[in-house]
Amino acid sequence: MPLHSLHDLLMRELSLLSSAEKQSLPVLERLQKCADNPRLARLLRSHAEETREQIARLDRIFLDLGTRPRNGATGGMRGLRQDCVEIAAMADVDPHARDAALIAAAQHLEHDEIAAYGCARTWAKLLGLRQVASLLQRSLDEEHGMDSRLSKLAESVNKVALEPELAA
Ligand SMILES: [Fe+2]
């Protein structure tokens, strides 16, 4: 992929985001299925819905720009998703500790997406692509929202992981 300008950089970030979001969808669905806490399961399900909208938003951006996403994902992105899959596949686990691990893994994903949407939004703004910047801002706001809902939920989930008798 050529990298000669800020526009090339934006195209690269959008392609990485598109690939990352598409890979996130089955991962979120898998995390949701192994969550013990029903609030966590609901949150992961609703974020999978948001992720579908974010993928559609990225498709619309590529359409508006008259281009298509290039193939590729960074090693970091692949590693984050692999961590989630490994946590979901663990056999010998305390369900409360696993819920705490699921929240941490989901937050790693969200923070990565927040960085990517934030950079892409800023570059689109600098390039005068106002509509693209505004679509990216909507997804960035959703990612921030998911991150803070996960942080809030972690307060009670971590307590139960520490003292499982609180779950009763
Ligand atoms: Fe997300």
Backbone and ligand atoms as CSV (ligand in chain L), in Angstrom:
chain,resi,resn,atom,element,x,y,z
A,1,MET,N,N,0.869,-1.195,0.000
A,1,MET,CA,C,0.000,0.000,0.000
A,1,MET,C,C,0.906,1.246,0.000
A,2,PRO,N,N,0.743,2.178,-0.976
A,2,PRO,CA,C,1.619,3.358,-0.997
A,2,PRO,C,C,1.358,4.261,0.202
A,3,LEU,N,N,2.403,4.946,0.654
A,3,LEU,CA,C,2.244,5.861,1.791
A,3,LEU,C,C,3.044,7.132,1.503
A,4,HIS,N,N,2.430,8.007,0.669
A,4,HIS,CA,C,3.127,9.222,0.240
A,4,HIS,C,C,2.494,10.487,0.798
A,5,SER,N,N,1.348,10.331,1.486
A,5,SER,CA,C,0.620,11.530,1.906
A,5,SER,C,C,-0.299,11.196,3.083
A,6,LEU,N,N,-0.877,12.241,3.663
A,6,LEU,CA,C,-1.842,12.030,4.754
A,6,LEU,C,C,-3.071,11.269,4.229
A,7,HIS,N,N,-3.406,11.510,2.965
A,7,HIS,CA,C,-4.543,10.796,2.365
A,7,HIS,C,C,-4.247,9.288,2.308
A,8,ASP,N,N,-3.038,8.913,1.910
A,8,ASP,CA,C,-2.650,7.492,1.901
A,8,ASP,C,C,-2.733,6.916,3.314
A,9,LEU,N,N,-2.298,7.720,4.289
A,9,LEU,CA,C,-2.307,7.273,5.681
A,9,LEU,C,C,-3.746,7.021,6.150
A,10,LEU,N,N,-4.656,7.933,5.759
A,10,LEU,CA,C,-6.071,7.761,6.100
A,10,LEU,C,C,-6.610,6.475,5.463
A,11,MET,N,N,-6.290,6.253,4.187
A,11,MET,CA,C,-6.771,5.050,3.490
A,11,MET,C,C,-6.263,3.783,4.189
A,12,ARG,N,N,-5.007,3.841,4.631
A,12,ARG,CA,C,-4.431,2.680,5.315
A,12,ARG,C,C,-5.165,2.423,6.634
A,13,GLU,N,N,-5.405,3.499,7.411
A,13,GLU,CA,C,-6.059,3.341,8.718
A,13,GLU,C,C,-7.499,2.846,8.533
A,14,LEU,N,N,-8.191,3.375,7.519
A,14,LEU,CA,C,-9.574,2.944,7.268
A,14,LEU,C,C,-9.604,1.468,6.870
A,15,SER,N,N,-8.618,1.042,6.099
A,15,SER,CA,C,-8.562,-0.371,5.686
A,15,SER,C,C,-8.308,-1.270,6.894
A,16,LEU,N,N,-7.404,-0.813,7.765
A,16,LEU,CA,C,-7.110,-1.601,8.974
A,16,LEU,C,C,-8.341,-1.677,9.872
A,17,LEU,N,N,-9.044,-0.535,9.980
A,17,LEU,CA,C,-10.250,-0.496,10.816
A,17,LEU,C,C,-11.323,-1.428,10.269
A,18,SER,N,N,-11.502,-1.394,8.961
A,18,SER,CA,C,-12.521,-2.226,8.334
A,18,SER,C,C,-12.221,-3.707,8.606
A,19,SER,N,N,-10.961,-4.080,8.434
A,19,SER,CA,C,-10.572,-5.466,8.690
A,19,SER,C,C,-10.751,-5.811,10.182
A,20,ALA,N,N,-10.335,-4.876,11.064
A,20,ALA,CA,C,-10.425,-5.130,12.512
A,20,ALA,C,C,-11.879,-5.284,12.943
A,21,GLU,N,N,-12.765,-4.417,12.464
A,21,GLU,CA,C,-14.172,-4.489,12.877
A,21,GLU,C,C,-14.812,-5.791,12.391
A,22,LYS,N,N,-14.465,-6.186,11.156
A,22,LYS,CA,C,-15.053,-7.429,10.629
A,22,LYS,C,C,-14.577,-8.631,11.439
A,23,GLN,N,N,-13.322,-8.596,11.882
A,23,GLN,CA,C,-12.808,-9.705,12.703
A,23,GLN,C,C,-13.366,-9.655,14.126
A,24,SER,N,N,-13.743,-8.450,14.581
A,24,SER,CA,C,-14.254,-8.304,15.954
A,24,SER,C,C,-15.620,-8.946,16.133
A,25,LEU,N,N,-16.399,-8.924,15.057
A,25,LEU,CA,C,-17.792,-9.370,15.178
A,25,LEU,C,C,-17.914,-10.813,15.702
A,26,PRO,N,N,-17.279,-11.809,15.050
A,26,PRO,CA,C,-17.383,-13.175,15.596
A,26,PRO,C,C,-16.741,-13.295,16.978
A,27,VAL,N,N,-15.712,-12.473,17.247
A,27,VAL,CA,C,-15.037,-12.529,18.561
A,27,VAL,C,C,-16.011,-12.052,19.640
A,28,LEU,N,N,-16.709,-10.934,19.388
A,28,LEU,CA,C,-17.676,-10.415,20.372
A,28,LEU,C,C,-18.784,-11.437,20.616
A,29,GLU,N,N,-19.231,-12.093,19.543
A,29,GLU,CA,C,-20.300,-13.080,19.696
A,29,GLU,C,C,-19.818,-14.263,20.543
A,30,ARG,N,N,-18.561,-14.623,20.345
A,30,ARG,CA,C,-17.994,-15.737,21.131
A,30,ARG,C,C,-17.836,-15.337,22.609
A,31,LEU,N,N,-17.370,-14.127,22.859
A,31,LEU,CA,C,-17.219,-13.656,24.243
A,31,LEU,C,C,-18.579,-13.612,24.931
A,32,GLN,N,N,-19.561,-13.133,24.196
A,32,GLN,CA,C,-20.911,-13.014,24.759
A,32,GLN,C,C,-21.446,-14.381,25.200
A,33,LYS,N,N,-21.186,-15.409,24.390
A,33,LYS,CA,C,-21.689,-16.758,24.708
A,33,LYS,C,C,-21.049,-17.328,25.958
A,34,CYS,N,N,-19.806,-16.943,26.273
A,34,CYS,CA,C,-19.187,-17.551,27.467
A,34,CYS,C,C,-19.224,-16.618,28.678
A,35,ALA,N,N,-19.901,-15.473,28.573
A,35,ALA,CA,C,-20.028,-14.584,29.739
A,35,ALA,C,C,-21.016,-15.196,30.728
A,36,ASP,N,N,-20.649,-15.212,32.000
A,36,ASP,CA,C,-21.545,-15.733,33.038
A,36,ASP,C,C,-22.504,-14.635,33.508
A,37,ASN,N,N,-21.988,-13.419,33.622
A,37,ASN,CA,C,-22.787,-12.284,34.097
A,37,ASN,C,C,-23.751,-11.834,32.983
A,38,PRO,N,N,-25.077,-11.858,33.268
A,38,PRO,CA,C,-26.036,-11.518,32.202
A,38,PRO,C,C,-25.895,-10.074,31.690
A,39,ARG,N,N,-25.478,-9.145,32.571
A,39,ARG,CA,C,-25.288,-7.749,32.112
A,39,ARG,C,C,-24.125,-7.662,31.134
A,40,LEU,N,N,-23.076,-8.445,31.409
A,40,LEU,CA,C,-21.927,-8.469,30.493
A,40,LEU,C,C,-22.339,-9.072,29.152
A,41,ALA,N,N,-23.108,-10.166,29.212
A,41,ALA,CA,C,-23.560,-10.802,27.962
A,41,ALA,C,C,-24.391,-9.816,27.138
A,42,ARG,N,N,-25.300,-9.071,27.811
A,42,ARG,CA,C,-26.142,-8.084,27.099
A,42,ARG,C,C,-25.294,-6.993,26.476
A,43,LEU,N,N,-24.320,-6.516,27.250
A,43,LEU,CA,C,-23.450,-5.428,26.773
A,43,LEU,C,C,-22.662,-5.871,25.533
A,44,LEU,N,N,-22.136,-7.093,25.577
A,44,LEU,CA,C,-21.363,-7.592,24.432
A,44,LEU,C,C,-22.272,-7.788,23.222
A,45,ARG,N,N,-23.535,-8.236,23.471
A,45,ARG,CA,C,-24.485,-8.423,22.369
A,45,ARG,C,C,-24.817,-7.078,21.734
A,46,SER,N,N,-25.064,-6.079,22.589
A,46,SER,CA,C,-25.442,-4.772,22.018
A,46,SER,C,C,-24.247,-4.140,21.291
A,47,HIS,N,N,-23.023,-4.424,21.753
A,47,HIS,CA,C,-21.879,-3.853,21.032
A,47,HIS,C,C,-21.638,-4.581,19.701
A,48,ALA,N,N,-22.030,-5.855,19.640
A,48,ALA,CA,C,-21.940,-6.559,18.343
A,48,ALA,C,C,-22.876,-5.862,17.341
A,49,GLU,N,N,-24.075,-5.444,17.818
A,49,GLU,CA,C,-25.004,-4.701,16.942
A,49,GLU,C,C,-24.371,-3.384,16.487
A,50,GLU,N,N,-23.759,-2.667,17.456
A,50,GLU,CA,C,-23.084,-1.407,17.103
A,50,GLU,C,C,-21.971,-1.652,16.091
A,51,THR,N,N,-21.264,-2.758,16.280
A,51,THR,CA,C,-20.140,-3.076,15.381
A,51,THR,C,C,-20.648,-3.301,13.958
A,52,ARG,N,N,-21.829,-3.943,13.832
A,52,ARG,CA,C,-22.411,-4.116,12.482
A,52,ARG,C,C,-22.659,-2.756,11.842
A,53,GLU,N,N,-23.174,-1.817,12.638
A,53,GLU,CA,C,-23.420,-0.461,12.102
A,53,GLU,C,C,-22.108,0.232,11.750
A,54,GLN,N,N,-21.081,-0.002,12.557
A,54,GLN,CA,C,-19.772,0.625,12.290
A,54,GLN,C,C,-19.166,0.079,10.994
A,55,ILE,N,N,-19.372,-1.210,10.744
A,55,ILE,CA,C,-18.874,-1.812,9.492
A,55,ILE,C,C,-19.617,-1.179,8.312
A,56,ALA,N,N,-20.940,-1.019,8.458
A,56,ALA,CA,C,-21.737,-0.396,7.379
A,56,ALA,C,C,-21.277,1.048,7.158
A,57,ARG,N,N,-20.956,1.750,8.248
A,57,ARG,CA,C,-20.477,3.143,8.161
A,57,ARG,C,C,-19.143,3.194,7.392
A,58,LEU,N,N,-18.254,2.241,7.699
A,58,LEU,CA,C,-16.960,2.198,6.986
A,58,LEU,C,C,-17.182,1.878,5.506
A,59,ASP,N,N,-18.120,0.952,5.207
A,59,ASP,CA,C,-18.421,0.635,3.797
A,59,ASP,C,C,-18.902,1.890,3.082
A,60,ARG,N,N,-19.744,2.672,3.780
A,60,ARG,CA,C,-20.266,3.904,3.188
A,60,ARG,C,C,-19.137,4.904,2.928
A,61,ILE,N,N,-18.194,4.992,3.864
A,61,ILE,CA,C,-17.045,5.898,3.694
A,61,ILE,C,C,-16.242,5.503,2.451
A,62,PHE,N,N,-15.988,4.204,2.288
A,62,PHE,CA,C,-15.224,3.758,1.109
A,62,PHE,C,C,-15.991,4.071,-0.172
A,63,LEU,N,N,-17.316,3.902,-0.115
A,63,LEU,CA,C,-18.154,4.209,-1.289
A,63,LEU,C,C,-18.054,5.698,-1.619
A,64,ASP,N,N,-18.211,6.554,-0.586
A,64,ASP,CA,C,-18.139,8.012,-0.782
A,64,ASP,C,C,-16.771,8.429,-1.340
A,65,LEU,N,N,-15.713,7.722,-0.904
A,65,LEU,CA,C,-14.359,8.082,-1.351
A,65,LEU,C,C,-14.018,7.421,-2.692
A,66,GLY,N,N,-14.942,6.581,-3.175
A,66,GLY,CA,C,-14.732,5.930,-4.473
A,66,GLY,C,C,-13.592,4.938,-4.458
A,67,THR,N,N,-13.406,4.276,-3.319
A,67,THR,CA,C,-12.319,3.297,-3.226
A,67,THR,C,C,-12.777,2.093,-2.408
A,68,ARG,N,N,-11.897,1.130,-2.245
A,68,ARG,CA,C,-12.234,-0.076,-1.487
A,68,ARG,C,C,-11.159,-0.342,-0.443
A,69,PRO,N,N,-11.549,-1.047,0.652
A,69,PRO,CA,C,-10.509,-1.353,1.656
A,69,PRO,C,C,-9.448,-2.280,1.068
A,70,ARG,N,N,-8.196,-2.023,1.445
A,70,ARG,CA,C,-7.126,-2.936,1.037
A,70,ARG,C,C,-7.053,-4.035,2.086
A,71,ASN,N,N,-6.488,-5.148,1.705
A,71,ASN,CA,C,-6.358,-6.268,2.641
A,71,ASN,C,C,-5.376,-5.931,3.750
A,72,GLY,N,N,-5.619,-6.527,4.905
A,72,GLY,CA,C,-4.586,-6.422,5.925
A,72,GLY,C,C,-5.087,-6.115,7.308
A,73,ALA,N,N,-4.334,-6.605,8.273
A,73,ALA,CA,C,-4.566,-6.275,9.683
A,73,ALA,C,C,-3.193,-6.289,10.321
A,74,THR,N,N,-2.989,-5.456,11.331
A,74,THR,CA,C,-1.674,-5.444,11.968
A,74,THR,C,C,-1.540,-6.659,12.892
A,75,GLY,N,N,-0.293,-7.002,13.211
A,75,GLY,CA,C,-0.063,-8.120,14.128
A,75,GLY,C,C,-0.700,-7.850,15.478
A,76,GLY,N,N,-0.674,-6.564,15.903
A,76,GLY,CA,C,-1.261,-6.191,17.191
A,76,GLY,C,C,-2.748,-6.480,17.221
A,77,MET,N,N,-3.437,-6.111,16.148
A,77,MET,CA,C,-4.884,-6.358,16.074
A,77,MET,C,C,-5.185,-7.853,16.124
A,78,ARG,N,N,-4.406,-8.620,15.349
A,78,ARG,CA,C,-4.631,-10.073,15.334
A,78,ARG,C,C,-4.385,-10.656,16.724
A,79,GLY,N,N,-3.337,-10.159,17.411
A,79,GLY,CA,C,-3.006,-10.656,18.746
A,79,GLY,C,C,-4.121,-10.380,19.741
A,80,LEU,N,N,-4.704,-9.177,19.682
A,80,LEU,CA,C,-5.788,-8.824,20.603
A,80,LEU,C,C,-6.976,-9.762,20.427
A,81,ARG,N,N,-7.310,-10.047,19.178
A,81,ARG,CA,C,-8.459,-10.912,18.920
A,81,ARG,C,C,-8.149,-12.363,19.318
A,82,GLN,N,N,-6.903,-12.760,19.127
A,82,GLN,CA,C,-6.496,-14.109,19.519
A,82,GLN,C,C,-6.583,-14.269,21.045
A,83,ASP,N,N,-6.211,-13.218,21.796
A,83,ASP,CA,C,-6.320,-13.265,23.267
A,83,ASP,C,C,-7.767,-13.525,23.675
A,84,CYS,N,N,-8.692,-12.840,23.028
A,84,CYS,CA,C,-10.122,-13.011,23.345
A,84,CYS,C,C,-10.554,-14.453,23.099
A,85,VAL,N,N,-10.135,-14.987,21.960
A,85,VAL,CA,C,-10.516,-16.357,21.607
A,85,VAL,C,C,-9.945,-17.341,22.634
A,86,GLU,N,N,-8.713,-17.087,23.076
A,86,GLU,CA,C,-8.092,-17.992,24.063
A,86,GLU,C,C,-8.842,-17.953,25.393
A,87,ILE,N,N,-9.248,-16.751,25.814
A,87,ILE,CA,C,-9.997,-16.651,27.086
A,87,ILE,C,C,-11.330,-17.391,26.951
A,88,ALA,N,N,-11.978,-17.220,25.820
A,88,ALA,CA,C,-13.274,-17.876,25.598
A,88,ALA,C,C,-13.115,-19.401,25.594
A,89,ALA,N,N,-11.953,-19.896,25.173
A,89,ALA,CA,C,-11.761,-21.345,25.038
A,89,ALA,C,C,-11.245,-22.005,26.318
A,90,MET,N,N,-10.908,-21.217,27.355
A,90,MET,CA,C,-10.342,-21.802,28.575
A,90,MET,C,C,-11.332,-22.771,29.219
A,91,ALA,N,N,-10.809,-23.933,29.658
A,91,ALA,CA,C,-11.706,-24.960,30.193
A,91,ALA,C,C,-11.797,-24.883,31.724
A,92,ASP,N,N,-10.647,-24.823,32.403
A,92,ASP,CA,C,-10.641,-24.874,33.859
A,92,ASP,C,C,-10.671,-23.449,34.410
A,93,VAL,N,N,-11.881,-22.886,34.556
A,93,VAL,CA,C,-11.970,-21.475,34.943
A,93,VAL,C,C,-13.040,-21.244,36.008
A,94,ASP,N,N,-12.812,-20.252,36.829
A,94,ASP,CA,C,-13.852,-19.742,37.712
A,94,ASP,C,C,-14.667,-18.759,36.860
A,95,PRO,N,N,-16.003,-18.910,36.795
A,95,PRO,CA,C,-16.794,-18.060,35.888
A,95,PRO,C,C,-16.677,-16.567,36.191
A,96,HIS,N,N,-16.488,-16.218,37.495
A,96,HIS,CA,C,-16.382,-14.796,37.846
A,96,HIS,C,C,-15.046,-14.218,37.393
A,97,ALA,N,N,-13.976,-15.030,37.602
A,97,ALA,CA,C,-12.653,-14.571,37.133
A,97,ALA,C,C,-12.665,-14.459,35.615
A,98,ARG,N,N,-13.358,-15.390,34.949
A,98,ARG,CA,C,-13.400,-15.307,33.489
A,98,ARG,C,C,-14.153,-14.059,33.032
A,99,ASP,N,N,-15.249,-13.718,33.727
A,99,ASP,CA,C,-15.966,-12.483,33.362
A,99,ASP,C,C,-15.026,-11.272,33.467
A,100,ALA,N,N,-14.216,-11.239,34.550
A,100,ALA,CA,C,-13.271,-10.123,34.704
A,100,ALA,C,C,-12.265,-10.133,33.550
A,101,ALA,N,N,-11.826,-11.328,33.156
A,101,ALA,CA,C,-10.879,-11.432,32.032
A,101,ALA,C,C,-11.530,-11.020,30.714
A,102,LEU,N,N,-12.813,-11.364,30.552
A,102,LEU,CA,C,-13.532,-10.995,29.314
A,102,LEU,C,C,-13.646,-9.475,29.194
A,103,ILE,N,N,-13.920,-8.822,30.330
A,103,ILE,CA,C,-14.026,-7.358,30.310
A,103,ILE,C,C,-12.675,-6.756,29.933
A,104,ALA,N,N,-11.603,-7.268,30.539
A,104,ALA,CA,C,-10.265,-6.736,30.232
A,104,ALA,C,C,-9.933,-6.940,28.759
A,105,ALA,N,N,-10.240,-8.134,28.232
A,105,ALA,CA,C,-9.942,-8.418,26.818
A,105,ALA,C,C,-10.758,-7.496,25.906
A,106,ALA,N,N,-12.037,-7.297,26.248
A,106,ALA,CA,C,-12.888,-6.422,25.423
A,106,ALA,C,C,-12.367,-4.985,25.492
A,107,GLN,N,N,-11.869,-4.571,26.654
A,107,GLN,CA,C,-11.342,-3.203,26.762
A,107,GLN,C,C,-10.063,-3.024,25.945
A,108,HIS,N,N,-9.242,-4.074,25.873
A,108,HIS,CA,C,-8.054,-4.003,25.003
A,108,HIS,C,C,-8.496,-3.745,23.563
A,109,LEU,N,N,-9.539,-4.465,23.125
A,109,LEU,CA,C,-10.058,-4.267,21.760
A,109,LEU,C,C,-10.560,-2.844,21.577
A,110,GLU,N,N,-11.367,-2.385,22.542
A,110,GLU,CA,C,-11.971,-1.043,22.427
A,110,GLU,C,C,-10.900,0.035,22.388
A,111,HIS,N,N,-9.876,-0.097,23.221
A,111,HIS,CA,C,-8.832,0.942,23.251
A,111,HIS,C,C,-8.092,1.009,21.921
A,112,ASP,N,N,-7.881,-0.162,21.322
A,112,ASP,CA,C,-7.240,-0.208,20.011
A,112,ASP,C,C,-8.126,0.493,18.967
A,113,GLU,N,N,-9.426,0.229,19.026
A,113,GLU,CA,C,-10.357,0.853,18.068
A,113,GLU,C,C,-10.476,2.353,18.313
A,114,ILE,N,N,-10.449,2.753,19.592
A,114,ILE,CA,C,-10.524,4.184,19.917
A,114,ILE,C,C,-9.322,4.913,19.305
A,115,ALA,N,N,-8.127,4.325,19.439
A,115,ALA,CA,C,-6.924,4.955,18.854
A,115,ALA,C,C,-7.075,5.065,17.340
A,116,ALA,N,N,-7.542,3.994,16.710
A,116,ALA,CA,C,-7.649,3.986,15.241
A,116,ALA,C,C,-8.712,4.978,14.758
A,117,TYR,N,N,-9.904,4.975,15.379
A,117,TYR,CA,C,-10.957,5.916,14.957
A,117,TYR,C,C,-10.524,7.360,15.232
A,118,GLY,N,N,-9.838,7.576,16.355
A,118,GLY,CA,C,-9.405,8.935,16.699
A,118,GLY,C,C,-8.426,9.477,15.660
A,119,CYS,N,N,-7.433,8.671,15.274
A,119,CYS,CA,C,-6.456,9.107,14.256
A,119,CYS,C,C,-7.155,9.350,12.926
A,120,ALA,N,N,-7.981,8.378,12.502
A,120,ALA,CA,C,-8.644,8.498,11.189
A,120,ALA,C,C,-9.560,9.731,11.159
A,121,ARG,N,N,-10.310,9.962,12.236
A,121,ARG,CA,C,-11.200,11.128,12.302
A,121,ARG,C,C,-10.398,12.429,12.147
A,122,THR,N,N,-9.270,12.520,12.880
A,122,THR,CA,C,-8.438,13.735,12.832
A,122,THR,C,C,-7.862,13.952,11.431
A,123,TRP,N,N,-7.381,12.879,10.802
A,123,TRP,CA,C,-6.812,13.017,9.451
A,123,TRP,C,C,-7.895,13.411,8.450
A,124,ALA,N,N,-9.101,12.809,8.591
A,124,ALA,CA,C,-10.201,13.160,7.668
A,124,ALA,C,C,-10.549,14.637,7.818
A,125,LYS,N,N,-10.577,15.129,9.056
A,125,LYS,CA,C,-10.871,16.542,9.308
A,125,LYS,C,C,-9.820,17.424,8.638
A,126,LEU,N,N,-8.531,17.092,8.837
A,126,LEU,CA,C,-7.440,17.886,8.266
A,126,LEU,C,C,-7.495,17.900,6.739
A,127,LEU,N,N,-8.010,16.808,6.161
A,127,LEU,CA,C,-8.085,16.709,4.698
A,127,LEU,C,C,-9.368,17.345,4.152
A,128,GLY,N,N,-10.169,17.915,5.051
A,128,GLY,CA,C,-11.399,18.593,4.618
A,128,GLY,C,C,-12.522,17.622,4.272
A,129,LEU,N,N,-12.413,16.358,4.724
A,129,LEU,CA,C,-13.450,15.350,4.434
A,129,LEU,C,C,-14.448,15.360,5.599
A,130,ARG,N,N,-15.315,16.370,5.597
A,130,ARG,CA,C,-16.175,16.609,6.777
A,130,ARG,C,C,-17.149,15.473,7.030
A,131,GLN,N,N,-17.756,14.951,5.954
A,131,GLN,CA,C,-18.738,13.871,6.126
A,131,GLN,C,C,-18.057,12.602,6.671
A,132,VAL,N,N,-16.866,12.305,6.132
A,132,VAL,CA,C,-16.106,11.131,6.599
A,132,VAL,C,C,-15.750,11.319,8.076
A,133,ALA,N,N,-15.278,12.520,8.423
A,133,ALA,CA,C,-14.890,12.801,9.807
A,133,ALA,C,C,-16.091,12.641,10.730
A,134,SER,N,N,-17.256,13.086,10.268
A,134,SER,CA,C,-18.429,13.008,11.137
A,134,SER,C,C,-18.893,11.545,11.329
A,135,LEU,N,N,-18.806,10.727,10.273
A,135,LEU,CA,C,-19.155,9.297,10.421
A,135,LEU,C,C,-18.173,8.602,11.370
A,136,LEU,N,N,-16.892,8.946,11.248
A,136,LEU,CA,C,-15.881,8.333,12.124
A,136,LEU,C,C,-16.078,8.776,13.572
A,137,GLN,N,N,-16.490,10.032,13.753
A,137,GLN,CA,C,-16.739,10.540,15.111
A,137,GLN,C,C,-17.866,9.757,15.791
A,138,ARG,N,N,-18.910,9.409,14.987
A,138,ARG,CA,C,-20.028,8.635,15.569
A,138,ARG,C,C,-19.533,7.285,16.086
A,139,SER,N,N,-18.706,6.621,15.289
A,139,SER,CA,C,-18.174,5.320,15.731
A,139,SER,C,C,-17.248,5.496,16.930
A,140,LEU,N,N,-16.444,6.569,16.899
A,140,LEU,CA,C,-15.533,6.832,18.032
A,140,LEU,C,C,-16.334,7.043,19.320
A,141,ASP,N,N,-17.435,7.784,19.232
A,141,ASP,CA,C,-18.283,8.011,20.413
A,141,ASP,C,C,-18.846,6.686,20.936
A,142,GLU,N,N,-19.253,5.810,20.006
A,142,GLU,CA,C,-19.791,4.503,20.433
A,142,GLU,C,C,-18.705,3.666,21.129
A,143,GLU,N,N,-17.491,3.726,20.603
A,143,GLU,CA,C,-16.399,2.948,21.223
A,143,GLU,C,C,-16.084,3.478,22.627
A,144,HIS,N,N,-16.079,4.820,22.763
A,144,HIS,CA,C,-15.864,5.411,24.099
A,144,HIS,C,C,-16.993,4.984,25.040
A,145,GLY,N,N,-18.221,4.964,24.532
A,145,GLY,CA,C,-19.379,4.580,25.344
A,145,GLY,C,C,-19.234,3.140,25.830
A,146,MET,N,N,-18.843,2.260,24.920
A,146,MET,CA,C,-18.669,0.841,25.282
A,146,MET,C,C,-17.570,0.709,26.343
A,147,ASP,N,N,-16.473,1.450,26.139
A,147,ASP,CA,C,-15.357,1.370,27.091
A,147,ASP,C,C,-15.811,1.813,28.486
A,148,SER,N,N,-16.579,2.903,28.555
A,148,SER,CA,C,-16.959,3.350,29.908
A,148,SER,C,C,-18.010,2.428,30.522
A,149,ARG,N,N,-18.888,1.814,29.698
A,149,ARG,CA,C,-19.847,0.839,30.263
A,149,ARG,C,C,-19.091,-0.395,30.795
A,150,LEU,N,N,-18.044,-0.799,30.084
A,150,LEU,CA,C,-17.236,-1.943,30.560
A,150,LEU,C,C,-16.542,-1.594,31.873
A,151,SER,N,N,-15.999,-0.370,31.965
A,151,SER,CA,C,-15.322,0.041,33.205
A,151,SER,C,C,-16.286,0.023,34.373
A,152,LYS,N,N,-17.508,0.510,34.131
A,152,LYS,CA,C,-18.525,0.566,35.191
A,152,LYS,C,C,-18.864,-0.853,35.650
A,153,LEU,N,N,-19.096,-1.730,34.674
A,153,LEU,CA,C,-19.461,-3.105,35.008
A,153,LEU,C,C,-18.311,-3.828,35.720
A,154,ALA,N,N,-17.080,-3.492,35.360
A,154,ALA,CA,C,-15.907,-4.143,35.977
A,154,ALA,C,C,-15.883,-3.912,37.483
A,155,GLU,N,N,-16.432,-2.786,37.941
A,155,GLU,CA,C,-16.409,-2.498,39.383
A,155,GLU,C,C,-17.070,-3.636,40.155
A,156,SER,N,N,-18.269,-4.075,39.709
A,156,SER,CA,C,-18.949,-5.152,40.438
A,156,SER,C,C,-18.376,-6.522,40.075
A,157,VAL,N,N,-18.032,-6.729,38.807
A,157,VAL,CA,C,-17.517,-8.041,38.382
A,157,VAL,C,C,-16.186,-8.354,39.086
A,158,ASN,N,N,-15.316,-7.363,39.194
A,158,ASN,CA,C,-14.025,-7.593,39.871
A,158,ASN,C,C,-14.223,-7.931,41.343
A,159,LYS,N,N,-15.231,-7.267,41.965
A,159,LYS,CA,C,-15.495,-7.535,43.391
A,159,LYS,C,C,-15.926,-8.979,43.582
A,160,VAL,N,N,-16.797,-9.463,42.682
A,160,VAL,CA,C,-17.280,-10.844,42.785
A,160,VAL,C,C,-16.153,-11.831,42.481
A,161,ALA,N,N,-15.250,-11.467,41.551
A,161,ALA,CA,C,-14.105,-12.347,41.253
A,161,ALA,C,C,-13.189,-12.457,42.479
A,162,LEU,N,N,-13.124,-11.348,43.245
A,162,LEU,CA,C,-12.296,-11.324,44.449
A,162,LEU,C,C,-12.945,-12.103,45.581
A,163,GLU,N,N,-14.278,-11.916,45.715
A,163,GLU,CA,C,-15.018,-12.584,46.796
A,163,GLU,C,C,-16.269,-13.237,46.201
A,164,PRO,N,N,-16.124,-14.479,45.698
A,164,PRO,CA,C,-17.238,-15.129,44.978
A,164,PRO,C,C,-18.524,-15.242,45.807
A,165,GLU,N,N,-18.426,-15.230,47.165
A,165,GLU,CA,C,-19.645,-15.347,47.981
A,165,GLU,C,C,-20.574,-14.147,47.773
A,166,LEU,N,N,-20.043,-13.028,47.246
A,166,LEU,CA,C,-20.883,-11.852,46.952
A,166,LEU,C,C,-21.888,-12.127,45.852
A,167,ALA,N,N,-21.615,-13.150,45.032
A,167,ALA,CA,C,-22.490,-13.463,43.894
A,167,ALA,C,C,-23.807,-14.062,44.358
A,168,ALA,N,N,-23.816,-14.652,45.539
A,168,ALA,CA,C,-25.030,-15.348,46.019
A,168,ALA,C,C,-26.145,-14.362,46.329
L,1,LIG,FE,FE,-15.825,-1.640,19.397
